[in-house]
């Protein structure tokens, strides 16, 4: 958990510097490229980070099964990587996004690196600390180059290349470790096994696609309605909120998901108790984070500059988001996916499909009317909807 926390602390230290040096307009361009890359990473992940992780966690003592799962999942991810390249080509050709064309091709290389990072394999085998160490070391070594090489708003592409270097480095080292230690090997499989992984992960993919509507895709949609400078203002506020939230939530999720998955068969009652304790832990921890976001960000405008005047109003509007994400995440990923079966997975999917529709409608309407403020309000509405829905489903279960 501590090592994963470093992975989110490092960007939290770098983003404020980029906000200041690039200015709101170029930070908006940079954030657009990062947001599109994150959306495409979701596409390539396709839910394998939950479904394949659970399959490997339950069958990790059977190398034959692990190798077939590994090969089928990687084949599926390579197919999706090719599709992601086609999406970048389409976006780069749209006139409304002409200002973002160079950056999207650079940041797409993050998707390539992420494809070969194979977190799902290490997590399923109970060796997530290896990947956590690699991630932490890469970010601590590479991200400081931001302070050396990015000096003005004209260095926006260099800032993107530094982000890319982290993902490519992690992917390369992970591939080397996987083969050096014999954790999994490519074997001959049928196309039917690849299709089976798509089928198993389909519901999770739909959920993640809906979720990405109000995480990564919000910046892309907002860019259609407002200027690059306002995109930068919203992206800065959203990054502060998400980084503060994920600094706590993601390490907890990655550390405990395999354990809860195993308890789903070995001791379901203990699994439910663990989910309950994690819910209370995140409620308290992320509630404190929300209080800080509500009252403590506006003074940062002295450091960030006049381009970011009003950022405190945006973070205050999204202050409840971290607690909603944490509670909803535990109740959904662990309470429904890790402990549940097909019925619970369908319910999980339906919550996010509903949330995606709410997000898409609210961001288009509110962003058109109120710009960045509208997008912040839409995020809060959507995350609260998800949290309440997941909690109610677990209560019913």
N, C-alpha and C positions, 0 to 999 in steps of 0.2 A: 504493500500500500504506500509505504514511504517513497519507494523508488518511482512508482507511477505518479505520485504527487509532484516529484521533480519535473516530470515531463510537462506538467501544466504550469508549474511555477516559472520555468525558464521563459516560455512565451509571455507570461504575465509581466516579466521584467523588460522584455524587448518591445512589446506593443506600444507602451507609452512613448518610448524613444522614437519609434516609427511615426507615431501620430504627430509628434512635434516636428521632426525633420522633414517629413514628406508634405505636411500640411493637409488640410481636410480634403482638398480636391484629389491629389495624387494618392492619399491614403484610401480614398474611395475607389480609385482605379485598382490599387493593390488588393483591397478587400474584395472587390468583384472577382478577381482572378482566384483568390483563395477560396471564396464561397463556391464558385463553380467547381473547383477541384474537389472540395469537400462533398458536393452533391454527387459528383462522378465517382468518388471513392465509395459512397454509399451504394451506388449502382453496382460497382465491381464486388463489393463485400456481399451484397445480395442476401444478407441474413446468415451467411455461413458462420459469422463470428458467434452466433448463438446456436444454430442447429448442428453444424459440424463439430463445434466445441463440445456440445452435449453428447453427441455420438462417440467422439473420441474419449471423453471422460468416462463413459460407461463401458467402453471396450478397449481401454488403454493397455490391458494385459495381453491383448491379441495382436501381435505385429502384423499378421496377414490382413486383418480388418483395418488397422490404422493405415497401412500402405495403400489400400484400395480407396479409402476415404480421402487420403491425401491427394492421390492422383486425380480422382474424379473432381475434387474441389478445385484444384489448380487448373484443370482443363476448363472448367466452367468459368473461372475468373479470367482466363486468357481470352475466351470468347467475349466476355463482357468488356474487357479492356479495349478490344477492337471496336466495339460499339461506342464506347466513350470517346474514342478518337473521332468518330463520325459526328458525334454531338458537338464537339469542340469546333469542328469544321463548319457546321451549320451556324453556330453562334457567331463565329468570326466573320461570317458573310452577311449577317443582318445589319442593315444601316444604323439601327438604333443603338447598336453596341460597337460601332466603329472605333470609338476611343479606347476600347478595351481589347482590341484585336491582338496586339503583341503580347500582352500579359497572359492571355488565356492559354496560349501555346506553351509558354514557359511553365506555368503552374500545372499544366496537364501532366508534366513529368512527375509531379507528386503522386499522381494516381498510379503511374508505372511503379514507383518505389513502393507504394502501399500494397500493390498487388502481390509483391514478393516478400512482404514482411512476415506473413504467416503467423500472426498473433494467435489465431484460432488453434493452430497445431500446438504451440507451446502451452497455451492456456488449458487445452483439453488434456495434455499430458501432465499437468500440474507443475510445469516448469516456467511459469510466467515471469519469475524473477530474472531469468536469463534475458528475455526480451526487454524487461523493464530496465535492466542495467545497460543494455545496448542503447536503448532510447535515451536514457538519462545522459550517458557519456557523449553520444552524438550531439545532443542539444547543448550540453554544456561546453563542448569543444567548438561547434560550428556557429551557433547563434551569436556568440560574442563578436564574430566577424562583422555583424551588423553595425556595431559601434565604430568599426574601423573603416568599412567600405561604403557605408551609406551616410552621406554628409549633407545632401541637398535633395530637393524635390525631384531633380533630374535622375536620381539614383533609384527610382522605383523598380526598374527591372533587376537591378543588382539585389535589392531586398528580396525579390521573388526568387532569384537564383539561390540565395542563401537558404531559404525555406526548402527549396527543391533538394539541395545538397543533403539536408537532414534525412529526408525520406529515401533518397537513393542510397545513402550510406547505410541506413538501417536495413533496407531491403537486401543489399549486397552482403552485409555481415550475417544476417539471419539465414540467407541461403547457404552460405559457407558453413555455419554452425550446424544446420539441419543435416547436411551431407557428411560433414566431418565426424559427427557423433552418431550417425546412423539412426537419427530419430524417426525418419520416414524415407521411403524410397519410391521412385516412380516404377509402376508395374503396368503390365498390359491390362487394359480394361475395355469394356464395351461402351458404346455411346449411350446405351440404356442406363448405365450407372451414373453417367454425367447428368442425364435427364432426371434421374431419381433425386440427385442433390438439388437440382432446380425445383423439383416438385416439393420436396420437403421444406425448402426455404422460401417458397413462394409467399406464404402468408406473412412471414417475417419481413420479406422484402417490401410487400405492400405497406406494412406498418412503418418501416424505415423510410420509404418514399414519402409517405404522408408526413412523417416527423420532419423530414428534411425540407418540406414546404415552408415550415416556420422556423427552421434553423439556418441551413446554408442558403436555401432558395430565396429567402426574404430579401437579401441584399440584391440578388439578381432581379427580382421583380420590382423592388423599389427603384432600381436604376432606370427602369423604363419610364417612371413618372417624374423623377426629380433630378437635379443636377448632381455632378460628381461630388461637389462639396457637401451637399446634404447627405448623400450616400456615405461619405466619409464620417460625418457626425454620428449618424445612426450606427454605422459599423463599429466606431470607436466605443460607443456606449454598450452595444451588444457584446463586443469582445470582452469588455470589463466584466459584465454580468456573467457571461458563459464561462470565462476562465476561472472566476471566483467560485462558480458552482462546480465545474468539472474538476477543479483542484481537489475536491472532497469526494464527489459522487463517482467519477470514473475509477479511481483506485479501489473504492469499496466494491463496485460492480465487478471489476476484473479479478479481484482477490477472492470474492465469495461466490460468484456464479457457479464455478465447477463444484465447489463443496455442496452447495444447495442442490445441484443436479444429482450428485451421488446420494444425498440424503433422501431424494424423492423415491428411491427404491429401498435403501437400507433402513431409514428411520424417518418416515414422513412427518411424524409428530415433532421430532427434534428440528426438522427443516422448517416447519411452520413457526416454531419458537424463535429460530434464528432470524427469519424474515421479520418477525415482530420486533425483535431487539434492534435490527438494522434500521427499521422504519423510525423508531424513536430516536436513535442516534442521529440520523440524517435530519430529522425534524428539528432537533435542537441545534445542531451544528450549522445547518443551512439557514435556519431562522436567524441566527446571529449574523451570518453573512448578509442576509437581506437587510437587517437593521443598519449595517455599515454602508451598504449601497444606497439606502434611503437618505442618509444624512451626511455621508462622508466623501462624496465624489465631487461635488461642485467646487470645493476649494482647489481641486486639481487644475481647474482652468487657468490658474495663475501660471502653472508650469506648462500646460499644453498650448496655451496661446489663445488669441481672440477667435481663431477659427472654430474653437470648440466651446464657445460660450453657449450655455444652456444644456451641456451634457449631463449635469446633475439632475435636471428635470427628467431626462430620458431614463437614467439609471433608477431614479426614484419610482418612476412608473413601472419599471420591471423588477423592483426590489423583491417582490414575492415569488418571482420565477425560480430562483435556486431551490427554495423549499418545495415548490410544486414539482420540479424536475426530480428531486431526490426521492420524495415520497412516491410519486407516480412511477418512477423507475424501479424501485424496490418491489412495489406491489405488482408491477407488470412483468418485468424481466425475471424476477425470482419467484414471486407468488404465483404467477400464471404460467410462465414458460418453463422455468427450472423444476417446479413442483407439479406442474399440470400435464395434461395430455392434449389430444387433438381438440377437444371441446374448448379448453382454456386458450389454446393457441388461436383458435378462431375468434374467441372473444377479444383477445389481445389485438388481433388484426383489425377487428371492427371498430375498436376504440380509436385507433390511429387513422383509419379511413374517415371516420366521422370528424376527428380533429383536423385532418388534412383539408376536408371540405370547409370547415369553420375557418381555418387559417387562410385558405385561398380566397374565400369570399371577403373575410374581414380585412386582409392586407390590401387587396385591390381597391376596396371601397375607402378604407380609412387612409391609406397612403395617398390616394388620389385627392382626398379632401384635406388632409392634415399633414402630409409629408412624413417626416421621420417620427413625429409624435404619434401619428396614426399607426405606423408600423410597430412602435413600442407597445401601444395599447393592444394591438392585434396579438402580439406575442404573449402578453399577460393573459388575455382571454383564452387563448388556445391552450397554454400550459395548465391553466386552472381547470379547464374542461377535461384534459387528460388525467390529471391527478385525481379529481373527484370520481371519474368513471372507473379508473383502476381500483381505487379504494372500495367503491361500491361492489365491484365484481368479486373482490376477495372476501368482503363481508358476506356476500351471498354464498360463495363457495364454502 
